[in-house]
Amino acid sequence: ATLGAEFLMSKPAATLHVPGLTPSGKAAPFRPKSMLLMLAGTGVVALPQLLAHRDPVNKLGISTPRRDQMKDTPIDVLLSFREDDVLMLLELTSWCREGAAGPVSSPYGMTHEGVRHCTVLLTTP
């Protein structure tokens, strides 16, 4: 065979399984009463991503079925940072203020914005 004359590919297979907060495939419906996120350092970036999915059309420019937006699910956060490297402090403050307002009545029932409870732990470098 001449080099580059033949290209073989293996059959596609799932090699990475990522947990999700909404059901996929034939999974039973998953409706949590609340969410507790435990995040540290750069892992804090998961929080704004999750919050954006509560309003996907305006914040992400995508359409998501209402049942998958989790607007009715309060979010509590436990964060850990090194005291010399606290990330997203202004955003965290804003999300905590939004959550402190409590749930809001909407045509879909009670909805939550921001973070309901937030605890920040600081460690020494």
N, C-alpha and C positions, 0 to 999 in steps of 0.2 A: 504494500500500500504506500502511496505517496503521502508525504507529510502534508497534512491539511486537506487531504482529499476526502476524508470521512470524518463525520462529527457524530458521536454517540451521546445520547442523553438517557439518564435513568428515569424511571416512572416517578412522577411527582408524589411526594409523601409529606405528611405533616411532620415537621421536625421541631417545631416550637409551639407550645400551647400557652397562650396568654390568658390569665383569668380575667373575667369581665364582670361588670355589674348588671348586665342585662342578659337575658337568655339568648342562646343562639342554637340553631338547628332544632333538634327535638327535645331540648331541655325543658323541664317544667318551669312555668312562670316563676320568676324570682322577684319578690316584692318586699324589700327590707323595710322595717319600721323606722330605722335610722342607720346612719353609717358612722363608724369610727375609723378615722384614718390615722395611722401612726407613721409619721414621716420624719426623716432626718436629712440634714444638709441639702444637697441638690435635689433630693427626693421631693422637696416641697413643690416642684414644678407639676406634680400630679394634681395638686389642689386646684390651680386655675383651670386646668384642662377639664376636670370634673365639673367645676362650677359653670364653665362655658357650655357644657352639654345640657344645662337646665334651660338655656335659651339659645339653641343651636342656630336658628335662622338669623338672629341679630348678631350673635357673637362669633359664629363660625361660618356663616353663609351656606349652611347645609340644612336640609329638611330631615327631621327625625320624628318618628311617630310619637305622639303625646305620651303613650304608655311607657316609653323608654327614656323620657326626659328626667324623671325622678324629682320633679318640682315639689312633690308632696313629702319628700324624704329629708329630714334634717341631717346636717353633717356636723359631726364633732371632730376636732383635730387635736392630736398630741404631737407636738413638734420638738425636735432636738437640734440645736445648733451649737457650734463652738462659739464662745462669747466674742471672739474677734471676727466672726464670719456669719452674721445673721443675715439671711437672704430674704428679700421681698417684704421687708418690714412695713413699708407704706401700704402695700397691697393687703397684707395680713390685717393691718389696722382697719382698713376700709371694709374688708369682708366681715370682720368681727362686729363692726358698727351696723352693717346691714343685717346680720343675724340677730343682733340685740333687739332690733325692732320687733322681732317675733314673726310668726306666720301671718300671711296676708290672705284675705278672702279674694278668690277669683272665680270666674265662671266654672272652673274645673275643681273647685274645692279650696281647701287651705293650701297655700304654696309657701315655700321657704326660699329666702335669699341669703346669700352669704354663709357664714359659719355660725352655728348655734353656740357651741362652746369651743374655746381654744386655750390650750395650755402650752406654753413654750418653756422648754428646759434648756438651760445654758450650761455648757461644759467648758472646762479650762482647756486651752490649746495644748 
